[in-house]
Amino acid sequence: MGMSDKERTTHHTITVGSRVRITVPDTAAGAHNASTHTGVVIEDYADMALDPAPLGRDWAPVRRWAIALDDGRLIFAHDDELTDES
């Protein structure tokens, strides 16, 4: 039996429940500033991630991962924005 998208992992290590590190751009401070945060992946939206081309827009892209940050915020990220902490 094949694996569903939700059973597949990113970088072969990140799954729901993984502790991750993410660097978030600080848009209020300027495009070149960023802060690094840690948290836990709480959902994988791989089934819902769309190619933005057919949407006719490049704003508000669907991101694959929902992450509950240690500071209490909920953020969403693409595969390449996460680093596994384990």
TIVO-511342 format. One line per field, with one value per residue: x, y, z of N, C-alpha, C in turn; residue number from 1. Coordinates in nm, 4 decimals, decimal comma. Each point is the difference from the previous one (the first is absolute). Example, Ala and Ser with C-alpha at 12.3 -4.5 7.8 and 13.67 -1.06 7.14 Angstrom:
<atoms>
nx <- [1,3190;-0,0350]
ny <- [-0,5690;0,1050]
nz <- [0,7800;-0,0720]
cax <- [-0,0890;0,0820]
cay <- [0,1190;0,1190]
caz <- [0,0000;0,0060]
cx <- [0,0900;-0,0770]
cy <- [0,1200;0,1090]
cz <- [0,0000;0,0730]
num <- [1;2]
</atoms>
This chain:
<atoms>
nx <- [0,0841;-0,0338;0,0926;-0,0842;-0,0392;-0,0989;0,0205;0,0120;0,1302;0,0321;0,0913;-0,0913;-0,0285;-0,0550;-0,0747;-0,1297;0,0200;0,0661;0,1098;-0,0285;0,0905;-0,0496;0,0491;-0,0499;-0,0281;0,0679;-0,1201;-0,0263;0,1049;-0,0549;0,0202;0,1030;-0,0977;0,0426;-0,0920;0,0704;-0,0919;-0,0445;-0,0413;-0,1279;0,0251;-0,1125;0,0332;-0,0284;0,0042;0,0816;-0,1101;0,0188;0,1298;-0,0162;0,0119;0,0691;0,0611;-0,0754;0,0472;0,0997;0,0636;0,0832;-0,1100;0,0165;0,1252;-0,0445;0,0199;0,0959;0,0828;-0,0748;0,0560;-0,0114;0,0282;0,1181;-0,0065;-0,0670;0,0789;-0,0902;0,0920;0,0136;0,0535;0,0919;0,0193;0,0417;-0,1043;-0,0052;0,0483;0,0232;-0,0565;-0,0521]
ny <- [-0,1171;0,1008;0,0918;0,0563;0,1168;-0,0205;-0,1185;0,0738;0,0051;0,1110;0,0042;-0,0935;0,1120;0,0970;-0,0203;-0,0239;0,0920;0,0284;0,0114;0,1252;0,0489;0,1230;0,0536;0,0992;0,0485;0,1028;-0,0049;0,0101;-0,0794;-0,0503;-0,0023;0,0621;0,0284;-0,0911;-0,0806;-0,0741;-0,0931;-0,0586;-0,1204;-0,0387;-0,0876;0,0674;0,0373;-0,0927;0,1100;-0,1029;-0,0572;0,1124;-0,0261;0,1183;-0,0261;0,1096;-0,0593;-0,1096;0,0475;0,0302;-0,0417;0,0853;0,0587;-0,0046;-0,0439;-0,1183;-0,0091;-0,0899;0,0604;-0,0450;0,1060;-0,0661;0,1301;-0,0096;0,1132;-0,1053;0,0513;0,0090;-0,0678;0,0346;-0,1110;0,0288;-0,1063;0,0883;0,0353;-0,1337;-0,0100;-0,1302;0,0043;-0,1142]
nz <- [0,0000;-0,0833;0,0173;0,0861;-0,0513;0,0878;-0,0549;-0,1084;0,0020;0,0615;-0,0914;-0,0191;0,0656;-0,0682;0,1078;0,0030;0,0930;-0,1131;0,0745;-0,0338;-0,0820;0,0086;-0,1096;0,0729;-0,1220;0,0465;-0,0552;0,1278;0,0158;-0,1069;-0,1290;0,0539;0,0829;0,0853;0,0502;0,0831;-0,0261;0,1100;-0,0378;-0,0046;-0,0978;-0,0251;-0,1240;-0,0891;-0,0727;-0,0158;0,0474;0,0702;0,0006;-0,0537;-0,1278;0,0345;-0,1001;0,0235;0,1145;-0,0834;0,1078;0,0584;0,0457;0,1294;-0,0201;-0,0373;0,1290;-0,0105;0,0811;0,1015;0,0588;0,1151;-0,0030;0,0567;-0,0716;-0,0537;-0,0941;-0,0975;-0,0697;-0,1267;-0,0522;-0,0922;-0,0751;-0,0908;0,0747;0,0055;0,1222;-0,0124;0,1202;-0,0413]
cax <- [-0,0841;0,0795;-0,0158;-0,0712;0,0849;0,0198;0,0944;0,1327;0,0697;0,0808;0,1413;0,0032;-0,0056;-0,1064;-0,1362;-0,0833;0,0584;0,1429;0,0454;0,0661;0,0479;-0,0402;0,0425;-0,1134;0,0376;-0,0642;-0,0412;-0,0110;0,1344;0,0670;0,0101;0,1235;0,0010;-0,0745;0,0176;-0,0112;-0,0905;-0,0159;-0,1353;-0,0384;-0,0882;-0,1278;-0,0798;0,0623;-0,1012;0,0520;-0,1137;-0,0665;0,0955;-0,0293;0,0905;-0,0628;-0,0206;-0,1397;-0,0815;0,0085;0,0533;0,1171;-0,0121;-0,0674;0,0193;-0,0270;0,1232;-0,0241;0,0089;-0,0485;0,0938;-0,0302;0,1268;0,0143;-0,0515;-0,1462;-0,0558;-0,0166;0,0472;-0,0013;0,1293;0,0329;0,1021;0,1359;0,0123;0,0099;0,1139;-0,0340;0,0799;0,0350]
cay <- [0,1171;0,1210;0,0986;0,1221;0,1189;0,0329;-0,0942;0,0311;0,0954;0,1033;-0,0205;-0,1336;-0,0003;0,0824;-0,0516;0,0558;-0,0328;0,0334;0,1310;0,0650;0,1385;0,0745;0,1391;0,0803;0,1379;0,1036;0,0995;0,1313;0,0556;0,0078;-0,1260;-0,0736;-0,0491;-0,1234;-0,0583;-0,1449;-0,0496;-0,1449;-0,0431;-0,1368;-0,0129;-0,0545;-0,0481;-0,0058;0,0310;-0,0362;-0,0290;0,1237;0,0919;0,0168;0,0765;0,1323;0,0445;-0,0018;0,0917;0,1320;0,0948;-0,0498;0,0375;-0,0952;-0,1385;-0,1041;-0,0573;-0,1398;-0,0355;0,0861;-0,0149;0,0685;0,0486;-0,0080;0,1234;-0,0034;0,0363;-0,1014;0,0487;-0,0967;0,0053;-0,0901;-0,1002;0,0539;0,0970;-0,0720;-0,0842;-0,0950;0,0215;-0,1236]
caz <- [0,0000;-0,0104;0,1067;-0,0340;0,0123;0,1407;0,0578;-0,0517;0,0853;-0,0628;0,0324;0,0579;0,1454;0,0568;-0,0061;0,1066;0,1300;0,0015;0,0464;-0,1122;0,0078;-0,1190;-0,0042;-0,0448;-0,0317;0,0821;-0,0989;0,0629;0,0165;-0,1289;-0,0735;0,0263;0,1373;0,0209;0,1323;0,0004;0,1036;0,0069;0,0284;-0,0343;-0,1161;0,0452;-0,1132;-0,1319;-0,1002;-0,1323;-0,0872;-0,0393;-0,0615;-0,1420;-0,0847;-0,0083;-0,1383;-0,0441;0,0792;-0,0595;0,0981;0,0715;0,1400;0,0885;-0,0413;0,0993;0,0542;0,0361;0,1411;0,1084;0,1107;0,1257;0,0535;0,1450;0,0612;-0,0032;-0,1301;-0,1028;-0,1287;-0,1085;-0,0680;-0,1101;0,0313;0,0061;0,1078;0,1256;0,0341;0,1055;0,1196;0,0721]
cx <- [0,0889;-0,0253;-0,0806;0,0967;0,0275;0,0976;0,1409;0,0629;0,0765;0,1437;0,0171;-0,0096;-0,1199;-0,1366;-0,0815;0,0566;0,1477;0,0233;0,0818;0,0473;-0,0404;0,0506;-0,1111;0,0481;-0,0778;-0,0367;-0,0112;0,1370;0,0750;0,0239;0,1232;0,0082;-0,0856;0,0247;-0,0235;-0,0841;-0,0013;-0,1439;-0,0214;-0,0942;-0,1307;-0,0891;0,0812;-0,1113;0,0470;-0,1127;-0,0643;0,0931;-0,0218;0,1144;-0,0656;-0,0299;-0,1466;-0,0901;-0,0014;0,0499;0,1224;-0,0025;-0,0799;0,0162;-0,0346;0,1337;-0,0318;-0,0144;-0,0622;0,0899;-0,0488;0,1335;-0,0003;-0,0529;-0,1525;-0,0626;-0,0122;0,0466;-0,0030;0,1286;0,0067;0,1084;0,1370;0,0206;0,0232;0,1292;-0,0422;0,0920;0,0446;0,1302]
cy <- [0,1237;0,0953;0,1180;0,1166;0,0319;-0,0946;0,0228;0,1043;0,1002;-0,0205;-0,1316;-0,0009;0,0742;-0,0634;0,0732;-0,0503;0,0331;0,1367;0,0600;0,1395;0,0666;0,1429;0,0798;0,1410;0,0974;0,1145;0,1398;0,0684;0,0135;-0,1368;-0,0824;-0,0536;-0,1249;-0,0470;-0,1500;-0,0431;-0,1517;-0,0329;-0,1440;0,0034;-0,0641;-0,0481;0,0080;0,0180;-0,0323;-0,0267;0,1264;0,0992;0,0008;0,0698;0,1368;0,0472;-0,0033;0,0972;0,1403;0,1067;-0,0606;0,0394;-0,1075;-0,1451;-0,0971;-0,0568;-0,1374;-0,0244;0,1045;-0,0280;0,0812;0,0414;-0,0088;0,1246;0,0110;0,0376;-0,1216;0,0621;-0,1142;0,0162;-0,0982;-0,0970;0,0620;0,1040;-0,0663;-0,0776;-0,0880;0,0233;-0,1283;-0,0597]
cz <- [0,0000;0,1153;-0,0499;0,0128;0,1456;0,0676;-0,0514;0,0898;-0,0835;0,0461;0,0757;0,1519;0,0578;-0,0265;0,1064;0,1326;0,0105;0,0625;-0,1121;0,0369;-0,1296;0,0127;-0,0667;-0,0326;0,0879;-0,0936;0,0597;0,0097;-0,1320;-0,0595;0,0374;0,1417;0,0110;0,1425;-0,0095;0,1196;-0,0026;0,0339;-0,0424;-0,1197;0,0481;-0,1143;-0,1279;-0,1028;-0,1412;-0,0983;-0,0558;-0,0689;-0,1508;-0,0711;-0,0177;-0,1423;-0,0421;0,0773;-0,0588;0,0962;0,0657;0,1478;0,0750;-0,0451;0,1130;0,0438;0,0567;0,1495;0,0913;0,1200;0,1190;0,0604;0,1520;0,0702;-0,0098;-0,1330;-0,0904;-0,1308;-0,1008;-0,0794;-0,1156;0,0468;0,0237;0,1094;0,1361;0,0129;0,1151;0,1187;0,0680;-0,0462]
num <- [1;2;3;4;5;6;7;8;9;10;11;12;13;14;15;16;17;18;19;20;21;22;23;24;25;26;27;28;29;30;31;32;33;34;35;36;37;38;39;40;41;42;43;44;45;46;47;48;49;50;51;52;53;54;55;56;57;58;59;60;61;62;63;64;65;66;67;68;69;70;71;72;73;74;75;76;77;78;79;80;81;82;83;84;85;86]
</atoms>
